[in-house]
Amino acid sequence: MSKETITRGTSNVFADFGLPESTECQTKTKLAHAINELLKSRKLKQREAVVLLGMPRPKVSSIERLVEMLTALDRDVE
């Protein structure tokens, strides 16, 4: 049997994989997750979510856009 080495990761999987802008990627992921959880908890249909978020089609393109979506869902972002 061969022994495998296990390396404990950090709290940022994007940094663990050596991706550039890993902090921004992690922030976008956290914001997108919060948005998805809010939409899911409100049981909104896609059409309702699009109207509420004020965009033709939900796109995750920047931290600012994700913050705008959370604000539209009545959440404060720090």
N, C-alpha and C positions, 0 to 999 in steps of 0.2 A: 504494500500500500504506500502510495506517495503522500507526503504531508503537504498540505496547502498552507500558504501564508495568508493570514487575514489581516488587513490593515484597517484600523478604525478611521472612518471618515470624519470630516468636520461637519459643522451644521449647514454647510453650503455644498450641495452635491455638484453644482456647476463649477465651483472652484476645485473640487476634488477631481473633476475631469479635465481641469486645466483650461476651461473656456475663458476667453477674454470677456470682460464686462460681466463677470460672474455675479457680482452684487446686484447689478441691474436685472439680470435674469431671475435671480432669487426673488427680488422685490416684485417683478411682474407676475411671477408664479403665485406669490402670496396674495396679491391683489386679485388676480383672476380667480383664485380659489374662493376668496371671500365673496366675489360677485356671483359665482356659480352657486354657492351655498345659499345666498340670499334669494336668488331667483328660484331655486329649488324649494326653499322653505315657503315662499309665497305662492308656489304652485302656478307660476305664470306660464302661459303658452308663449311660444317664440314670438308670435305677432304682438302680444301684450308687452313682452320684454323690449322689443324693438321700439315700440312707441314710448315706453317709459324711459328708456335710455337715450332716446332722441338720436338714433342713428339708423341709416338704411339697412345695415347689416352689422351685427356685433363683430367688431374686429379688435384684436388685442395688438396694438402697435406701439404704444408708449405708456410709460408710467403715468403721464399726465392724463391720458385718455382713460386709463383704468381708475384713476382717482375721480375723474368726472363721473364715471359710471357708478361708483360707490356713493358719491354725493347725490346722484339722481335716485339712489335707493335709500336715501335718508340716513347715510352713515358718515361720520366724521373720520377723517384719515389723518393720522399724526405721522 
